[in-house]
Structure formats: C-alpha cells, structure tokens
Amino acid sequence: FTCVTLLIAFFFPSVTDIISILGGLCATSLSFAIPLFCYIKLSKDGLKSPKNICALLFFGTLILAGYSSVILKITHKCPRLLFY
C-alpha cells in the first residue's frame, strides 16, 4: 500500500488531479452505470427487448464518454506513464 501511495504521489504531485480523476470515475458510475443496471434488472422485459437495448446504447455511450475523459486526463497529466 505504501509503494502504491508513493507512486501515485510521484506521478501526481497535486491533489486536485487525483480528486478530478476519482470524481470522474465515481460520477460516471453513480450517474449512468448504476441506474442503467437497476433499470434493466427491474424491467419486466428481457435484456434483448428493444427498449432495454436502446437504454444500453444510450447510457453505454455516456459511460464511454465519461471514462474516456478520465483516460484523457491521465494521459494529459502523465504522458510518460504510457510511453515508457
């Protein structure tokens, strides 16, 4: 645990970067992924119904956009992490 903390502190010396990354990950999960899974679980139709497929495509696009923004933030702040 200490080594992981040291590596995070080395690559991200500012706390605001860590908070923005964690906020992006948690906000995407709480705002889009969890309601989507609850909606599909509680629906009377099956997973392959057109209504649920539309919900999966719509929220899947939003989830992909949210997580890709976090990936862009990481690659922008620490490009040496990917290219070494």
Salt bridges, closest charged atoms under 4 A:
ASP17 OD1 - LYS73 NZ 3.68
ASP17 OD1 - LYS77 NZ 3.92
ASP45 OD2 - LYS51 NZ 3.73
